[in-house]
Amino acid sequence: MNGNGGGHRSKFGSLIGVLYIGHTSCKCLIYATRNAEVLTCHESSLEPLSPQSGWVEFEPLALWETARLCLQTAVQNLIILDINPHDIVAVGVCNQRETTVMWDRTTGEPLCNAIGWCDTRTSNVVGSILQRVRGKKNYLKAVCGLTVSNCFSAVKIRWMMEKVDGVRKAMDDGRAAFGTLDSWIIWMLTGGVEAGVHVTDVTNASRTMLMNLERRVWDERLCRFFRIPSNILPEIRSCSEVYGYINDGPLSGIPIASCLGDQQAALLGQMCLNAGQANCTIDEGMFVLFNTAQEIIDSDHGLLSTVAFQLGPRADVYYALEGAIAHAGSSIAWLKRTLALEPATADPMNSSATGLFPDGTTNTQLMASFCSAVSSPVPPYGEPKAIVSSDSQRAGVIFVPAFSGYYTPYWRYKARGMMFGITLQTTPQQILYAAHEAICHQVREVLESLAKDCSTWPRLTKLTVGGDLSEQRLLVQLIADLNGVQVERPQTSTPACLGAMLAAGLATEILSIDQFRQNCVPPIDVFNTAFNSSQRDMKFRRWKMAVDRCLNFDSVSDSEPVKLIGDGRDPDSYVRCSIPGSVFIVSSFVLIVAAQLLKQHGFV
């Protein structure tokens, strides 16, 4: 096969479909492989459930139904466009990582709802594990690359085993199957109970805390540590190979030829293929991945070691250092939804269109047009709007969105979000601006950790960004300003899907890296910093002060009495009753008496 697709192809040549299952939406894009043009896309929202505070879960069958509908609708759109669906030669799967699904392989029924990646119900499990290892959160890091945290799949499996009726029995009977979203969707696509293929890829497996990072196999020591039977785990494959064939529907018989976690797929789609390149994806959460090629770097500064990609069963494995930030777009969505905050109406000619910055200057780079590969629904954090003004910068508001703990670089699961600097004059625009600044400061924390862990590597001077929130040009400029790096933004809203398309094209030999680089890489917008180092450092010092308060949110025991100055008495009595205060009063009285006596005897 080749990119021209032969004489039976339409004018667009060979096509590749990508099915993306995220945290808030599911979409199917169909690409023309010759130039990565998106011919059609169908997107449907997902409905996370939150039955209790801190819980985020999904109904697995509802996820599957949404994914199936997206795939079928995208194919129907092709027919409407008079494009033959038989031109689709492969399908790739790309997914939000760590969300954990458990199902009965004999009936196809989920054993419970899937637990979302940012769910905090496992805090007690994490606490008991940390107690076992005497608080050493990096106890398993040398083997799996990950720190002990709520977000990884192993602790979610443990919670299911301990709290959900029927899970342990299904494991004992050999009926239970575990998977991240990719495993569940591929199993259903390939036939489920009848013929389903139970697989995952190295990128998703590396987020479970159960895979040996160096050998890329399930590690029996890790399984014993978590007391998880290894027979529930899927087979680990590379990111680019044929896993199986779609069993039913309009694409029956089409191979599933790629599978990647969304952050690694974005790294691939933005062509960060070489050591020392980094990308930052800003969606609900935010993740920075730094390509370390074949070197596994064990971070001492809060970063995670993970698989970046393996483009074929016999291909080299690339690794990455990752900084994980739990809340980015979700924090802005929370402010708008829960606190009903909306920025004041701004003149677009004075802000978002011309790039007006807090100091009143403009940047012509923000005049560059943005073109999106697809038209997608408005993200939950809203349309891009003006987020900065001189008042916003002078307000001094700091917002730390540690809603479910603080991930990189501290990994403190008990930390909680806080807001500082609020006055009666604080405006919604100032609070929203603080939320955008928080995103930028957290990027800096990751980049500083990278610089410490890779001190012998060339300094990172360029960062590639993507994701829904990167469509806000002012935010991207703010990242450049507060981090002192050049930021490049490829003109596509779906870099992860682009990476999954490339991997599927490589597996089916429709594409090569050189072809993709020549014909499929989108144009980029470039943002250079407009701040000097003293401006950046001043803001960052205040941010670090606020973060310290959040990290120590749980430092006071529930049983410890609250200590009030003076126990509610007159504040001055605290001084009078203290030893230094008493000494001061007595010594002052003595000095006064001595002065009077000296005066009477003529010495003064």
N, C-alpha and C positions, 0 to 999 in steps of 0.2 A: 504494500500500500504506500501511497505518497500523498503529498499535500494537494496535488491536483485532483485526486480522487477518481481518476478514470473517466471514461466517456459517459457513464451512466449517472454521474453526479450533476447536480444543478450548477448554476453559475457561481454559487458560493463554495463549491467543492465539499470536502469532507467536513462534517460537523461533530462537535463533542458537547455533550450535556454535562452540567455540573449541578449536583444537588447539594445545597448548603443548609444545614440545620443549626441554627444559632440559639441564642438565649431568648430573644423576643420575636424572631421571625424565621420562616423557612422559605427558601427561594430556589427556583430552578432556572438557570441561564443556559442558553444554547449558543455556542460560539462557532463562528466560521474559523477553521484552524489556519487559514492562509494569512489572516491578519488580526485575529482575536476580536473581530467585530461581534458584538452581542446582537444576534438576530431577533431574539425574543427572550423575555423574562417574565416569570409569574412569581409573585411573592404573597405569602399569607402570614398574618401575625400568629404568634403562639401565645398561649395564656398560661403564664406561670401561676401556680396556686400557692397561697400562703395561709395554711390553716392555723398556724400559730406564729407568734412573733419570731422573726429570724429564720423561718422555714421558707424554702423555695423549692417547689416540686412540680412535676409534670406528669400527666397521664400518658404512659408510653404508647398506648393504642391511639390516642388522639394525636400524638406526635407522628406516628406512622401514617395515619389517615391524612394529615396535613401534607406530609412529604409526598405521598402517593398522588394527592390531588395536584400539587405543584408540578410534578413530573408530567402528569397527564394533560394538564392545562397548557403547559409550555409546548407540548407536542401538538395540541390542537391549534395553538397560535401559529405554528409553522404551516399547518395545512391552510389556515386562513390567509397566510402570506404567500401561498402557492409555492411552498418549499417542501420537497419530499422528505418526510421523516426518516425514510430509509437511508438518507445521507448521514444520519447519526451513526458513527462507527464505535463510539465508546461513551461511557458515563463515568464521571468521577464523583467522589463523595468527600465533602469537607464539613467539619463539624466543630461546634464549641466543645472544648475538652472537659474532662473530669466529671461531668454529669453522669451519674451512675444508675444503670438499669439492671434489674434482676428479674428473670422470667423463667417459666417452666418450659423446658425444651420439648416436653412430651405433649403439652397442650397449646403452647404458644401464648399462654396468658401471663401477664406480668404478676410477679409475686407481691409487688407494692408499687406505689408511685416512684418515678425516677427522682432522685435527689439532685438538685441543681448545684452547680459548681460553687456558688457563693453562699450556700446554705450554712447556717451556724448551729444546727441542732446537735452536731457532733462535738461540741465543746467539751462535754463531760468525757467523751471517749478520748479526745486529745489530752485533756487534763490527766486522766488515768495513765495514759501512755507516758506522758512526761514525768509522772510520779515514778513509774517503773524505771525510767532511765535517768532519774535524779535531775530532771529539768534540762537535760541536754537535747535541745530541739534539733540539733544536727547529728543525732546519734546514728541515723541510717543513711546520712547523706553520702558517705563514701561509696556506698553500694548503689543506691537508686538516684542520687543527685538531688534529692528533695528534702526539705525540712519538714518536721512534723507539723501539720496544719490541717484546719478544717476542710480545705478545698480539695484535697486529693482523694482518690477513689477508695483507697484501702480503709480509711476511717469511716467512710460512708457504708462500706460493706459490713464492717464491724457493728455499726449502729443497727443496720437491718437485721443482722444475726441476733442481736440482743433485744431488740424492741419490736420486731414484726413477727407475728405468729405465722408459722408455716415456712419461713425462710430456712431455718436450721434443718427442719425435717426434709425439705426438698434437697438440701445439700447432702444429707445423710443418704437419701434415696438415689442420689446421682441424677436428679432431674433439674437441678438449678443451673442456670447459665448467667454469667455476668458479662456486661459490656458497657463501654462508653457509648455515646449516641451512634457512632459509626458502626459499631458491632451490631447494635439492635437494628438499624436501618438496613444494613447489608444482609443480615440474616433474614429479614422480612422480604427484601427485594428478591433474594435468591430462592424463595420458596417456603421459608418458615419451617413449620413442623415437618413438611414433606421432604424438603431438600435443602433447607437453609444452611448456608456456609457461615460457620462461627469463627470469624477472623477479626483482627484489628491490625493497625500498622504500628511501626516503631515510634512514631511521634505521639500517638495517643497512649500507647502502652507505657511510654516514659513518664506519663502523668499520673500513674496509679500508685506509686510507691511499692510496686511489686516486681518491677522489671530490673534485672541487673543491667546497669547502663553500659558497661563495657562489653558484655557478652550479648546483650539484647535478647535475653531469654528470661522467662519467669524464674525468679530466684527462690529456691526452696527455703533458704534461711529467712527471707522476708515473709514468705507465706506462713512459716512456723511462728515468726514473731507476732504476726497479726492473727494467727490461728484461723487462717482462711484456706480451705481445701483448693489445691491447684487444679482439680478437675472441672471447676466452674469457669476457668479462664479461657479466653479465645486464643487461637493460634496467632502468633506474631509474624507479620510479613513486612516487606519493604513498602515504601509509599507508592511505587510505580510498577505495577504488575497486574495481571488479570486474576482477580479473586474468585470470580464466578460469573454467572450470566443471569440477567433479569428473567424471572420465571413467568411473569404474567403481564398483561397490559399491552399498550401500543409499542413498547420497546422490548417485548419478549425476545430473548435470544441475544440481546446486546450485551457485550462484556462490561463489567464494572472494573475499570482499569486503573483507578487511583484512589487513594484514601490518605488524608492528612488532617491533623488538627488545624484549626483555623489560623492560629498565630504562626505556625511553621509554614502553612500554605501561603500566608501573606509575605513571609520572608522570601519564599521561592518566587511568588508572583511579581515581587518588586525587584527581582534579579539580584538579591543580596547573596550571591553564590560563593563569594570569596571570603577568606578569613579577614576579619577586621571590619566587615560591613555590618551595619545595624539598621533595624527598622523598628518603628513604633506604631502600633495599631491602637486607635482610640475609638472605642465603642462604649458599651455599658461599663466595662472595665478598661484597663489600659495595660499593654504588655510591650516591653522592649526586649528584643532578641538581638544578640551580638554573635555573629558567626565566628566560631573558633576552629573551623575545619575539622581535622581528625583529632584534635587535642581536647581531652576532657579536662576542664579547669575546675578544681574544687574551690569554690568561692569561700573566702573568709569574711566577706562583707555583705552577706544577706542575699546573694543572687543564687539562682537555681541552675544546675547543670541539666541539660535536656538534649534529646535528639532533635536536630534541625531538619534533616531529611535524608533519605536513602533512595535514590532514583533507580531502583532495580535490585533484584535479589542478589546480584553479584557486584553491585556498585559500591563505591566507597560510602561510608557513613559519615555524615557531617553533624557536628555537635554545636551547641550554642549555650551561652550564658543568658539567663532570662531574669528580668525584673518584672514582678507581677504586682499590679496595683488594682485593688478590688473595685474601686468606685471612681469612675470618671464621668461618662455621660449619665450614669444612674444617679449621681449626686445632683446634677443639674435638673434632671427629671424630678427628683424628690423635692427640690426647692420649689419648682413650679407647681407640682401637683399637691404637695402637702401644705406648704406655706403660701401657696397661691401667689408666688412671686413672678412678676413679669417686668422686664426692663421698661423704663420710660420710653415713650415713642421718640425716636431720634430721626433727625433728618438724614436719610440715606446718603445724600451728597456730602454730608459732613462726617460720616463715620464709616459704615461698612463699604460704601462704594469707593471712597477715595483713600481709605486707610488712615483715618484720624487717630492718633495715638494719645495716650494720657497726657503727654507733655505738649500736645497741640500741634506736633509735627505731622507730616504726611509721608507715606512711603509709596512710591509709584509701583512697586512690585505687586501691591495688592490690586492693581488695575488689571492684572492678568486674568483672562477669562477662565472659568472653571467649566469643564465639560464632563458630564457623568456618563458612564457607559450604559446605565439603565436608569429608568425613572422608577423610584422606589417610594414607598409610603413615608410620611414624615416621621422621623425617629422620635422616640418618647421624650427626648429633651428639647424638641421643638425645631423650628426652622432656624437657620443661621441668622443671628441678629446682631446689632451693635452691642458690644459687651463692655466697651471701655469709654471712659471720659476722664477729664482731668479731676473731676470730683471723685470718681471711683478710685483713682490712684491715691489721692490724698486722704481717703476715708480711713485707712489703716485697719480695715476689716480683714480678719484671717479666718478661713473656714477649713477645718481638717475633717474630711469625710471618711472617718474610720468607722463606718456603720457596722461592719462585720469583722472588726479587728484591723490591724495594720499589717500588711504583707511586707514586701521588700521596702527597706532592708532589715526591718526589725523582727517581723514574724511574731507579733504579740497578739494572740487571738482574743485577749480580754480588753484590748484598747477600744475606746469608743470615740465617736466624733464630737467635736466641739466647735464653737464659734466665738471669736474674740473681737474686742474693739467695737462693740455695738453701743451706739448712743441714740438719743431721741431723734437725732438728725439723720440716722442711717437710712439709706434708700434701698429699694429692691435691686436697683441697678448695681449698687455697691456690693451687695451680698452675692449677686450673680457673678460679678467681676472677680470676687474673692474665690468663688468656686472654680473659675477658669484659671486663676493664678495657681490654685492648689494643684491642678493637673500639671502645670509647668514645673512647679517646685518638686513634685514627685518624680518627674522625669529627671530632674537634676540629681536627686538622691540616687537614682539608678545609675546615671552616668558617672557620678563620683565613685560609686562602688565598683563600676567597671574599670575606672582608671586605677584604683587600688589593686584590684585582682589581676589586671593585665598591665602592670607597671612597665614591663619591658616591651610592650607592643607600641606601635605608633599611636599617638594621641588621636582620639576620635574627633573629627572636625565636621563630619557630615552625618545627618540623620534623615532617614527616609520615613515619611509618615503616611498612614492610610487609615481607613475606617470611616464610619459615618460622621463622627465629630470632626474629622479633618477637613470636612467641607466648609467649616467656619474659617475663613481666611484670616480673620483677626486672631483667632486662637493659635493658628499655626505660626503667625508672626510673633505672638507672645511667647511661644515655645522657643523660637529662635532668640528673642530678646533676653529671656530669663535664663537661658542655658549657654549663650555664647557660641552656638554652633550654626552652621548653615543647614537649613531644613529643605529637603526636596519632597515635593508632593506629586507623585504621578497622577495624571488626569484620569483616574478611574476610581469609582467608589467601591469596587469589589476586588481588591488585590488578592484576597484569599481564594476566591473562585478562579481567578486567573492562574494562580499557582496550581490548583487542582486540575485545571484544563491542561497545563503544560505537562504535568506528571502523567495524565492519561494519554496525551499525545506521544510522549516518549515510550510508554508501555506498548502502544499499538504501532509504533514506528511511523506515525503520521507526522511527527515533529522531531526536530533536533534542537539542541540548545542554541546553536548558531542561527537556525531558521527563526526561532522564537525571538532571539535578540535583534535580528534584522527587521522582522516584519510585525512583531506583536507587542513590543514594549511601547507603552503610551508616552506621549510628551510629558514633560514635568514642569511644574511651577517651582521657582527657587525663592527662598526667603532668607535674607541675611540679617544678622542682629543689628538693632538700632540703639542698644544700650551699651554703656561702658561697664567695666567689671565692678566698679564701686556701687553703681546702681543695683546691679544684680545681687551682689553680696549683701548689701543692706537689707534687701527684701528677704533673702534666703535666711539670714540670721534670725529675723523675726519669725519666719516660718518654723525654724528648728526649735525656737523657744516654745511655740504653740504645740508642736508635735510632742515635745517632752511632757507637757501637761496631759495630753491624751494617752500617752504610753503609761503614765502613772495613775490613770483613772481608778484602777482597782488596788492601789497600794494600801489603802486604809481598810482594815478588816471590818466586816459587818458588826462584829461584837465589840469593836473598839469604841469607847465613848467619844463623843465629839467634845473637843476641848475649846471652850470659849475663853477669850481673854477676859480675866477678871470675873469669870462665871456670871456674866450679866450685870456686874456691879458697875459703878462709875469707873470709867477707864482710868482715871487718875489714881484710883485706889490701888490698882495693880502695881503702879510704881511705888506708892507710899508703903505698901505692905511687903515689897520685895526687899531683900537684904541690901542690894546696892542703893535702893531708894532710902532705906532707913539710915544707912551710913551717911548718905548725902545730907539728909535733914539734920542728923545729930551733929555732924562735923560743921555744918553751916552755922548751927546755933552756938557751938563752942567758939568758932571764929568771931562771931558777932560779940559774944561776951568778952572774949580776950581783947578785942579792939576797943571796947568801952573801958575796960580796966586800964589799958595802956594810955588811953586818952586822959583818964582821970589823974594818972600819975605823971602826966606831962611828957610821956614818951612819944606822943603823936602831935 
